[in-house]
Amino acid sequence: RRLLVPWQPDRLFELFAGFKLIEAFKIAGYHEVERRVLPLRQVPFARLERVDGDRITLWYQRGLPLVAGSAIFDGEYARALAANGLGQSSLRPDFIITREPAGEVLLVEVKFTDRENESPDRVGIKDVLTYLQDGRHVLEQKRRPRALVVAWNSKAIPNAEADVVICSQYTLKPAVAAILDSWDASPIG
């Protein structure tokens, strides 16, 4: 009963977007190798692969240092915490998508509600810009786009030539297809 009637609409929209991401990759020719119904931070939310050997991994609520394979992460956020005697932690986008063997990384922020009278898409943009700045030394060597904002009922027209792509729940699948096309067509960095 709890799975069918969640008490946090934001979490439900995150999971909805996660399953839509999986569907979008399947449309692009990937097949599921692994998927979790209940997301855990320690294991991927999903793994998919294509016949040509490309592998997609979706991580839910995981920090970039752990996904990037970095035991030591020197992002601005971690440095500010350490400089002020606070415990270490990292920023966590809703999803981090990696594609191997090429090494692309896509930070995904899912926004359902607004904050401070701003629309969900604008709040999501602020969040991903923070993640991109914090992880710039890891991400600057990756292909663009590097971030995706999935915002409830956004009117944005997804542009895969931008570093940050914004879409709604209705335009998520074509946005993912455009991101994959952009990765395949663009040089690294």
C-alpha positions in Angstrom: 0.0 0.0 0.0 2.8 2.4 0.7 4.3 1.9 -2.7 1.0 2.8 -4.4 0.2 5.8 -2.1 3.5 7.6 -1.4 3.4 10.4 1.0 6.0 12.6 -0.8 4.9 13.7 -4.3 8.4 14.9 -5.1 9.9 11.4 -4.5 7.1 9.9 -6.6 7.9 12.3 -9.5 11.6 11.4 -9.1 10.9 7.7 -9.5 8.5 8.4 -12.3 11.2 10.2 -14.1 13.7 7.4 -13.4 11.4 4.9 -15.0 10.9 7.2 -18.0 14.6 7.5 -18.4 14.8 3.7 -18.6 12.1 3.7 -21.2 13.9 6.4 -23.2 17.1 4.3 -23.2 15.2 1.2 -24.3 13.7 3.2 -27.2 17.3 4.1 -28.1 18.3 0.5 -28.5 19.4 -0.4 -25.0 18.1 -3.4 -23.1 17.8 -3.8 -19.3 20.4 -5.8 -17.5 19.3 -4.8 -14.0 16.6 -2.6 -12.5 15.5 -1.9 -8.9 11.9 -1.2 -8.0 13.0 0.4 -4.8 16.0 2.6 -5.3 19.1 2.2 -3.0 22.1 4.5 -3.0 24.6 1.6 -2.8 23.6 -0.1 -6.0 22.5 1.3 -9.4 18.9 2.1 -10.0 19.3 0.5 -13.4 21.9 -0.9 -15.9 21.2 -1.1 -19.6 23.4 -2.1 -22.5 23.4 -2.1 -26.2 24.6 -4.7 -28.7 27.5 -2.5 -29.7 28.8 -2.7 -26.0 27.6 0.7 -24.8 26.5 0.5 -21.2 24.3 2.9 -19.3 24.2 3.0 -15.5 21.6 5.1 -13.6 22.4 6.0 -10.0 19.8 7.4 -7.7 20.7 10.0 -5.1 24.4 9.3 -5.4 27.2 11.8 -5.1 29.5 12.5 -8.1 32.6 11.4 -6.2 31.3 7.9 -5.7 30.1 7.5 -9.3 33.2 9.0 -10.8 35.4 6.6 -8.9 37.0 9.2 -6.8 37.8 8.3 -3.2 38.9 11.9 -2.6 36.7 14.6 -4.1 38.0 18.2 -4.0 34.8 20.0 -5.0 34.1 23.5 -3.7 31.3 22.1 -1.4 33.6 19.5 0.2 36.4 22.2 0.6 34.0 24.6 2.3 32.8 21.9 4.7 36.4 20.9 5.6 37.6 24.4 6.0 34.9 25.1 8.5 35.3 21.8 10.5 32.1 20.2 9.2 31.7 16.5 8.3 32.3 15.5 4.7 29.5 14.9 2.3 28.8 15.6 -1.4 26.0 17.1 -3.3 23.6 14.6 -4.7 21.6 15.1 -7.9 18.5 12.9 -8.2 20.1 10.7 -10.8 23.6 10.4 -12.3 23.8 8.6 -15.6 27.0 7.2 -16.9 27.7 5.8 -20.4 30.7 3.5 -20.9 33.0 2.9 -22.5 33.0 6.6 -23.7 32.7 7.9 -20.2 29.9 10.4 -20.5 28.2 11.6 -17.3 24.8 13.2 -17.1 23.6 14.8 -13.9 19.8 14.7 -13.7 17.7 16.9 -11.4 14.0 16.2 -11.1 11.7 19.0 -9.9 8.1 18.8 -9.0 7.4 21.7 -6.7 8.5 25.3 -6.9 10.6 27.2 -4.3 10.5 30.9 -3.4 7.9 31.6 -6.1 10.1 30.2 -8.9 9.0 27.5 -11.3 10.3 24.0 -11.0 12.5 24.3 -14.1 14.3 27.4 -12.8 14.9 25.8 -9.4 16.3 22.7 -11.2 18.6 24.8 -13.3 20.0 26.5 -10.2 20.6 23.1 -8.6 22.4 21.5 -11.6 24.5 24.6 -12.1 25.7 24.1 -8.5 26.5 20.4 -9.2 28.3 21.3 -12.4 30.4 24.0 -10.7 31.2 21.7 -7.8 32.3 18.8 -10.1 33.8 20.9 -12.9 37.3 19.2 -12.6 35.7 15.8 -13.3 33.0 17.0 -15.7 35.0 19.4 -17.9 36.5 16.5 -19.8 33.1 14.9 -20.6 31.0 15.5 -23.6 28.1 17.9 -23.5 25.4 18.1 -22.4 26.3 17.3 -18.8 23.0 18.0 -17.1 19.3 17.4 -17.5 16.5 19.0 -15.6 13.1 17.2 -15.7 10.6 19.8 -14.4 6.9 19.2 -13.8 5.0 20.7 -16.7 7.9 22.8 -18.0 7.3 24.8 -21.2 11.0 24.5 -22.1 12.0 23.2 -25.5 14.8 20.7 -24.9 18.1 21.8 -26.5 20.7 19.1 -26.5 23.4 21.5 -27.8 23.2 23.3 -24.4 25.2 22.1 -21.4 22.0 21.9 -19.4 18.9 20.4 -21.1 15.5 21.2 -19.7 12.4 19.2 -20.4 9.1 18.2 -18.9 7.7 14.8 -18.1 6.2 14.9 -21.6 9.4 15.7 -23.5 11.8 13.5 -21.5 12.1 10.7 -24.0 12.9 12.9 -27.0 15.3 14.9 -24.8 17.2 11.7 -23.9 17.3 10.7 -27.6 18.7 14.1 -28.5 21.3 13.9 -25.7 22.5 10.5 -27.0 22.7 11.9 -30.5 24.7 14.9 -29.3 27.1 12.7 -27.4 27.7 10.6 -30.4 28.3 13.6 -32.6 30.4 15.8 -30.4 34.1 15.8 -29.4 35.1 15.4 -25.7 35.3 18.6 -23.6 
